[in-house]
Amino acid sequence: MNNQFDLNSLRIFCCVARLSSFVGAALELGISAPVVTLRISELERQFGVKLFHRTTRRVHISDQGELLYAWARKLLDMADDMSDAMSCTKSDPVGSLRVSTTLRLGRNHVCPILSMLGMQYPKLDIWLEVVGTPLDIIAEGIDIDIRSGEVNEPHLIAHRIVKSQRILCAAPSYLERYGHPTSVAELAKRDCLLFRERDRAFSVWHLDGPNGSESVKVTGRMGSNHSDMVRSWALNGYGIIMFSDWDIAADIKSGKMIRVLPLHSQPADVWAVTPARLASSAKVRFSIEFLIDQLRSGPFALQGIE
């Protein structure tokens, strides 16, 4: 077996394995699907194994493919670390940077800040992954994850960007019809607009207030797995929402939304999270510092309620 393999082919292989798609890998990597197929075929001939089982609808990695994936990730990580270490002598960050975040953080804040980063440092190749639910950033090859809420994974390093909280709000029209709730327990009897997955009929809201920590199971007639839909319904007076203060501050300032139970909130600091192995990466450290500076005080900063 020829062991003089190409790192670019291994990158293509890992992308196909992660996405379970030749076409998806081609789109993400900016190359043609035939090139992806050719590189995978070359690896299969080189190692003498079948790396994927192909069907008309999906690509499934084989047992031998899983073994190669584990080794390929180690080799690619070492190659990236070597490249990053050599770039430490340069003034500008170079190489690929993979960032993930949620839709609203991404669209309104992270995306324009990454645009500024890319314009200032043209040798940096940036990929932004917008996700609806938390992902395994190590398995997905993410360098930096910008997230709101708790960071519990022991193998990740979290850098706090801003202190934040989730607060309860409703449109004036809703409060005129039904009045202000006077306790956390009363929320169980109200229409609460839920940002949730389709298989969950309820949500449990945890709130800190004068009486300490309180929890309430809430539901409502309308819910969605898309935060924009939930916010739109709230503005139209369909119920109460719990949103991050930086996400709803402009609506409160304009009077479109009114805070409900203002003495209660849920801690939801915003963090820049990275795998522990990238703690020494100059490129990642530089990018985190740039993101933190801009998210704290730049033109696209996270501004909470006053």
Rosetta blueprint (number, residue, H / E / L):
1 M L
2 N L
3 N L
4 Q L
5 F L
6 D L
7 L H
8 N H
9 S H
10 L H
11 R H
12 I H
13 F H
14 C H
15 C H
16 V H
17 A H
18 R H
19 L H
20 S L
21 S L
22 F H
23 V H
24 G H
25 A H
26 A H
27 L H
28 E H
29 L H
30 G L
31 I L
32 S L
33 A H
34 P H
35 V H
36 V H
37 T H
38 L H
39 R H
40 I H
41 S H
42 E H
43 L H
44 E H
45 R H
46 Q H
47 F H
48 G L
49 V L
50 K L
51 L L
52 F E
53 H E
54 R E
55 T L
56 T L
57 R L
58 R L
59 V E
60 H E
61 I E
62 S L
63 D H
64 Q H
65 G H
66 E H
67 L H
68 L H
69 Y H
70 A H
71 W H
72 A H
73 R H
74 K H
75 L H
76 L H
77 D H
78 M H
79 A H
80 D H
81 D H
82 M H
83 S H
84 D H
85 A H
86 M H
87 S H
88 C L
89 T L
90 K L
91 S L
92 D L
93 P L
94 V L
95 G E
96 S E
97 L E
98 R E
99 V E
100 S E
101 T E
102 T E
103 L H
104 R H
105 L H
106 G H
107 R H
108 N H
109 H H
110 V H
111 C H
112 P H
113 I H
114 L H
115 S H
116 M H
117 L H
118 G H
119 M H
120 Q H
121 Y L
122 P L
123 K L
124 L E
125 D E
126 I E
127 W E
128 L E
129 E E
130 V E
131 V E
132 G L
133 T L
134 P L
135 L L
136 D L
137 I L
138 I L
139 A L
140 E L
141 G L
142 I L
143 D L
144 I E
145 D E
146 I E
147 R E
148 S E
149 G L
150 E L
151 V L
152 N L
153 E L
154 P L
155 H L
156 L E
157 I E
158 A E
159 H E
160 R E
161 I E
162 V E
163 K L
164 S L
165 Q E
166 R E
167 I E
168 L E
169 C E
170 A E
171 A L
172 P H
173 S H
174 Y H
175 L H
176 E H
177 R H
178 Y H
179 G L
180 H L
181 P L
182 T L
183 S L
184 V L
185 A H
186 E H
187 L H
188 A H
189 K H
190 R L
191 D L
192 C E
193 L L
194 L E
195 F E
196 R L
197 E L
198 R L
199 D L
200 R L
201 A L
202 F L
203 S E
204 V E
205 W E
206 H E
207 L E
208 D E
209 G E
210 P L
211 N L
212 G E
213 S E
214 E E
215 S E
216 V E
217 K E
218 V E
219 T L
220 G L
221 R L
222 M L
223 G E
224 S E
225 N L
226 H L
227 S H
228 D H
229 M H
230 V H
231 R H
232 S H
233 W H
234 A H
235 L H
236 N L
237 G L
238 Y L
239 G L
240 I E
241 I E
242 M E
243 F E
244 S E
245 D H
246 W H
247 D H
248 I H
249 A H
250 A H
251 D H
252 I H
253 K H
254 S H
255 G L
256 K L
257 M L
258 I E
259 R E
260 V E
261 L L
262 P L
263 L L
264 H L
265 S E
266 Q E
267 P E
268 A L
269 D L
270 V E
271 W E
272 A E
273 V E
274 T E
275 P E
276 A H
277 R H
278 L H
279 A L
280 S L
281 S L
282 A H
283 K H
284 V H
285 R H
286 F H
287 S H
288 I H
289 E H
290 F H
291 L H
292 I H
293 D H
294 Q H
295 L H
296 R H
297 S H
298 G L
299 P L
300 F L
301 A L
302 L L
303 Q L
304 G L
305 I L
306 E L
